[in-house]
């Protein structure tokens, strides 16, 4: 059965950069959340040119809209972790439509895939941004999703990591410190917020 018969598809454009205006497919909200354009724009206004020639990791990638935007804006390579098989196929289509040479997608549980990917990136020692967008904890079976996400983030201890950004439901406040990382900014966009972490100077 074709993917379009399984989940409803919408289109959203790349906001800026090399692939500005090229449209990517995003799944319906009942399958996975896609980051709102205003949220993505704020994110990339914040990190600006810092991502040029850096790696960008999109955990819980969904359609890959954030990591593909990073590629368009000059990231060296984006890595995508997505568990849902139908959404993963859509992610691969989006990657092929934008830039398959600079994107690497992995299907499976993001929590299980994190450590081997982290070790690989640590060995490469290229400046890296991590973007976590876990499903909202109001969804069935996701009650402990933020606890598990914070536990993973606490394992980020190495200075090749430039920044960790978490997209989360606005009704919760994430910890001010996670391991060596310090939260220095949170911006709210209706039901969704972005919290930014980096190592203390």
Sine and cosine of phi, psi and omega as CSV:
sin_phi,cos_phi,sin_psi,cos_psi,sin_omega,cos_omega
0.00,0.00,0.70,-0.72,-0.03,-1.00
-0.92,0.39,0.50,-0.86,-0.01,-1.00
-0.84,0.54,-0.63,0.77,-0.05,-1.00
-0.90,0.43,-0.34,0.94,0.06,-1.00
-1.00,0.08,-0.18,0.98,-0.02,-1.00
-0.99,-0.14,-0.66,0.75,-0.01,-1.00
-0.69,-0.72,0.56,-0.83,0.02,-1.00
-0.97,0.25,0.64,-0.76,-0.11,-0.99
-0.89,-0.45,0.67,-0.74,0.13,-0.99
-0.87,-0.49,0.18,-0.98,0.03,-1.00
-0.86,-0.52,0.62,-0.78,0.08,-1.00
-0.65,-0.76,0.61,-0.79,-0.04,-1.00
-1.00,0.05,0.46,-0.89,0.26,-0.97
-0.90,0.44,0.72,-0.69,-0.18,-0.98
-0.98,0.19,-0.66,0.75,-0.10,-0.99
-0.44,-0.90,0.19,-0.98,0.08,-1.00
0.99,-0.11,-0.33,-0.94,-0.09,-1.00
-0.84,0.54,-0.61,0.80,-0.08,-1.00
-0.95,-0.31,0.41,0.91,0.00,-1.00
-0.78,0.63,0.76,-0.65,0.04,-1.00
1.00,-0.03,-0.34,0.94,0.04,-1.00
-0.93,0.37,0.70,-0.71,-0.10,-0.99
-0.99,-0.12,0.64,-0.77,0.10,-0.99
-0.88,-0.48,0.41,-0.91,-0.02,-1.00
-1.00,0.03,0.64,-0.77,0.09,-1.00
-0.80,-0.61,0.58,-0.81,-0.02,-1.00
-0.98,0.21,0.30,-0.96,0.07,-1.00
-0.87,0.49,0.44,-0.90,-0.12,-0.99
-0.90,0.44,-0.39,0.92,0.00,-1.00
-0.98,0.22,-0.18,0.98,0.07,-1.00
-0.99,-0.12,-0.75,0.66,0.03,-1.00
-0.35,-0.94,0.52,-0.85,0.04,-1.00
-0.99,0.15,0.69,-0.73,0.16,-0.99
-0.96,-0.28,0.68,-0.73,-0.05,-1.00
-0.88,0.48,0.76,-0.65,0.00,-1.00
-0.88,0.48,0.50,-0.86,-0.02,-1.00
-0.86,0.51,-0.64,0.77,-0.03,-1.00
-0.91,0.41,-0.57,0.82,0.03,-1.00
-0.94,0.35,-0.70,0.72,0.03,-1.00
-0.89,0.46,-0.67,0.74,0.00,-1.00
-0.89,0.46,-0.67,0.74,0.04,-1.00
-0.89,0.45,-0.68,0.74,0.03,-1.00
-0.83,0.56,-0.77,0.64,-0.09,-1.00
-0.98,0.20,-0.35,0.94,0.19,-0.98
-0.93,0.37,-0.55,0.84,-0.02,-1.00
-0.96,0.28,-0.74,0.67,-0.05,-1.00
-1.00,0.03,-0.30,0.96,0.18,-0.98
0.71,0.71,-0.79,-0.61,-0.09,-1.00
-0.99,0.12,0.02,1.00,0.00,-1.00
-0.89,0.45,-0.42,0.91,-0.05,-1.00
-1.00,0.10,-0.12,0.99,-0.02,-1.00
-0.87,0.49,0.80,-0.60,0.00,-1.00
0.92,0.40,0.28,0.96,0.09,-1.00
-0.97,-0.24,0.36,-0.93,0.18,-0.98
-0.98,0.18,0.48,-0.88,0.02,-1.00
-0.71,-0.70,0.82,-0.57,-0.03,-1.00
-0.93,-0.38,0.84,-0.54,0.06,-1.00
-0.95,-0.30,0.98,-0.20,0.07,-1.00
-0.98,0.21,0.55,-0.83,-0.05,-1.00
0.80,0.60,0.85,0.53,-0.31,-0.95
-0.94,0.35,-0.48,0.88,-0.08,-1.00
0.86,0.52,-0.80,-0.60,-0.04,-1.00
-0.97,0.24,-0.21,0.98,-0.01,-1.00
0.99,0.12,0.32,0.95,-0.12,-0.99
-0.88,0.47,-0.54,0.84,-0.04,-1.00
-0.98,0.19,-0.74,0.67,0.01,-1.00
-0.91,0.42,-0.56,0.83,0.04,-1.00
-0.95,0.32,-0.57,0.82,0.11,-0.99
-0.89,0.46,-0.63,0.77,0.04,-1.00
-0.88,0.48,-0.68,0.73,0.04,-1.00
-0.87,0.49,-0.71,0.70,0.00,-1.00
-0.85,0.52,-0.53,0.85,-0.06,-1.00
-1.00,-0.09,0.20,0.98,0.19,-0.98
0.94,-0.33,0.13,0.99,0.06,-1.00
-0.87,0.49,0.55,-0.84,0.02,-1.00
-0.91,0.42,-0.74,0.67,0.00,-1.00
-0.37,-0.93,0.56,-0.83,0.10,-1.00
-0.90,-0.44,0.64,-0.77,0.04,-1.00
-0.91,-0.41,0.68,-0.73,-0.09,-1.00
-0.81,-0.59,0.76,-0.65,0.05,-1.00
-0.87,-0.49,0.86,-0.51,-0.05,-1.00
-0.57,-0.82,0.71,-0.71,-0.08,-1.00
-1.00,-0.06,-0.66,0.75,-0.10,-0.99
-0.90,0.44,0.86,-0.52,-0.09,-1.00
-0.87,0.49,-0.67,0.74,-0.02,-1.00
-0.92,0.39,-0.67,0.74,0.02,-1.00
-0.93,0.37,-0.59,0.81,0.04,-1.00
-0.88,0.48,-0.65,0.76,0.04,-1.00
-0.89,0.46,-0.64,0.77,0.06,-1.00
-0.90,0.43,-0.67,0.74,0.06,-1.00
-0.84,0.55,-0.72,0.70,0.00,-1.00
-0.89,0.46,-0.62,0.79,0.05,-1.00
-0.89,0.45,-0.68,0.73,0.02,-1.00
-0.90,0.44,-0.67,0.74,0.03,-1.00
-0.86,0.51,-0.73,0.69,-0.01,-1.00
-0.90,0.44,-0.50,0.87,-0.01,-1.00
-0.97,0.24,-0.49,0.87,-0.07,-1.00
-0.99,-0.14,-0.92,0.39,-0.05,-1.00
-0.23,-0.97,1.00,-0.02,-0.06,-1.00
-0.95,0.32,-0.29,0.96,-0.01,-1.00
-0.97,0.25,-0.37,0.93,-0.07,-1.00
-0.92,-0.38,0.21,0.98,-0.06,-1.00
-0.77,-0.64,0.62,-0.78,0.04,-1.00
-0.71,-0.71,0.89,-0.46,-0.06,-1.00
-0.95,-0.32,0.64,-0.77,0.05,-1.00
-0.81,-0.59,0.74,-0.67,0.04,-1.00
-0.99,-0.15,0.75,-0.66,0.04,-1.00
0.54,-0.84,-0.04,-1.00,-0.01,-1.00
-0.93,0.38,0.85,-0.53,-0.06,-1.00
-0.87,0.50,-0.57,0.82,-0.01,-1.00
-0.92,0.39,-0.58,0.81,0.02,-1.00
-0.97,0.24,-0.56,0.83,-0.06,-1.00
-0.99,0.15,-0.29,0.96,-0.13,-0.99
-0.87,0.49,-0.79,0.61,-0.14,-0.99
-0.89,0.46,-0.71,0.70,0.04,-1.00
-0.90,0.44,-0.59,0.81,0.04,-1.00
-0.92,0.38,-0.67,0.74,0.01,-1.00
-0.86,0.50,-0.68,0.73,0.02,-1.00
-0.89,0.46,-0.65,0.76,0.03,-1.00
-0.89,0.45,-0.71,0.71,-0.02,-1.00
-0.94,0.34,-0.56,0.83,0.06,-1.00
-0.89,0.46,-0.68,0.73,0.02,-1.00
-0.90,0.43,-0.59,0.81,0.03,-1.00
-0.94,0.35,-0.57,0.82,0.07,-1.00
0.87,0.50,0.61,0.79,0.13,-0.99
-0.98,-0.18,0.63,-0.77,0.02,-1.00
-0.79,0.62,0.73,-0.69,-0.16,-0.99
-0.68,-0.73,0.65,-0.76,0.13,-0.99
-0.95,-0.31,0.68,-0.73,0.09,-1.00
-0.93,-0.38,0.76,-0.65,0.03,-1.00
-0.86,-0.50,0.90,-0.44,0.00,-1.00
-0.97,-0.25,0.83,-0.56,0.04,-1.00
-0.75,-0.67,0.93,0.37,-0.05,-1.00
-0.93,0.36,0.42,-0.91,0.08,-1.00
-0.85,0.53,0.57,-0.82,0.03,-1.00
-0.84,0.54,0.60,-0.80,-0.05,-1.00
-0.96,0.27,0.00,1.00,0.09,-1.00
-0.99,0.14,-0.21,0.98,0.03,-1.00
-0.97,0.23,0.57,-0.82,-0.03,-1.00
-0.85,0.52,0.74,-0.68,0.02,-1.00
0.99,0.10,0.01,1.00,-0.06,-1.00
-0.92,-0.39,0.31,0.95,-0.13,-0.99
-0.87,0.50,-0.51,0.86,-0.04,-1.00
-0.97,-0.25,0.29,0.96,-0.13,-0.99
-0.89,0.45,-0.61,0.79,-0.02,-1.00
-0.96,0.28,-0.59,0.81,0.08,-1.00
-0.87,0.49,-0.69,0.72,0.01,-1.00
-0.92,0.38,-0.59,0.80,0.02,-1.00
-0.92,0.40,-0.71,0.71,0.02,-1.00
-0.89,0.46,-0.60,0.80,0.04,-1.00
-0.89,0.46,-0.66,0.75,0.04,-1.00
-0.91,0.42,-0.71,0.70,-0.03,-1.00
-0.88,0.48,-0.55,0.84,0.00,-1.00
-0.89,0.46,-0.31,0.95,0.01,-1.00
-0.99,0.12,-0.13,0.99,0.03,-1.00
-0.99,0.15,0.96,-0.26,-0.15,-0.99
-0.82,-0.58,-0.06,1.00,-0.23,-0.97
-0.94,-0.33,0.57,-0.82,-0.18,-0.98
-0.96,0.27,-0.07,1.00,0.12,-0.99
-0.93,0.36,-0.33,0.94,0.03,-1.00
-0.98,0.18,0.87,-0.49,-0.04,-1.00
-1.00,0.09,-0.61,0.79,-0.08,-1.00
-0.28,-0.96,0.50,-0.86,0.12,-0.99
-0.84,-0.55,0.81,-0.58,0.02,-1.00
-0.89,-0.45,0.71,-0.70,0.01,-1.00
-0.86,-0.51,0.84,-0.55,0.16,-0.99
-1.00,-0.04,0.80,-0.59,-0.11,-0.99
-0.52,-0.85,0.23,-0.97,0.03,-1.00
-0.91,0.41,0.68,-0.73,-0.14,-0.99
-0.93,0.36,-0.30,0.95,-0.07,-1.00
-0.97,0.22,-0.09,1.00,0.05,-1.00
-0.89,-0.45,0.50,-0.87,0.11,-0.99
-0.96,-0.29,0.86,-0.51,0.04,-1.00
-0.97,0.25,0.39,-0.92,-0.03,-1.00
-0.85,0.52,0.50,-0.87,0.03,-1.00
-0.95,0.32,-0.52,0.86,0.06,-1.00
-0.77,-0.64,0.63,-0.78,0.09,-1.00
-0.71,-0.70,0.96,-0.29,-0.10,-1.00
0.87,0.49,-0.82,-0.58,0.03,-1.00
-1.00,0.06,-0.10,0.99,-0.11,-0.99
-1.00,0.01,0.62,-0.79,0.00,-1.00
-0.90,-0.43,0.76,-0.65,0.10,-1.00
-0.98,0.20,0.84,-0.54,-0.05,-1.00
-0.90,-0.43,-0.12,0.99,-0.01,-1.00
-0.31,-0.95,0.63,-0.77,0.19,-0.98
-0.72,-0.69,0.74,-0.67,0.05,-1.00
-0.82,-0.57,0.72,-0.70,-0.07,-1.00
-0.97,-0.23,0.62,-0.78,0.04,-1.00
-0.71,-0.70,0.97,0.25,-0.06,-1.00
0.92,0.39,-0.84,-0.54,-0.05,-1.00
-0.97,0.24,-0.27,0.96,-0.03,-1.00
-0.93,-0.38,0.53,-0.85,0.06,-1.00
-0.72,-0.70,0.37,-0.93,0.13,-0.99
-0.89,-0.46,0.81,-0.58,0.11,-0.99
-0.91,-0.41,0.72,-0.69,-0.10,-1.00
-0.94,-0.34,0.74,-0.67,0.02,-1.00
-0.82,-0.57,0.59,-0.81,0.14,-0.99
-0.47,-0.88,0.21,-0.98,0.05,-1.00
-0.96,0.28,0.57,-0.82,0.03,-1.00
-0.91,0.41,0.68,-0.74,-0.01,-1.00
-0.91,0.42,0.00,0.00,0.00,0.00
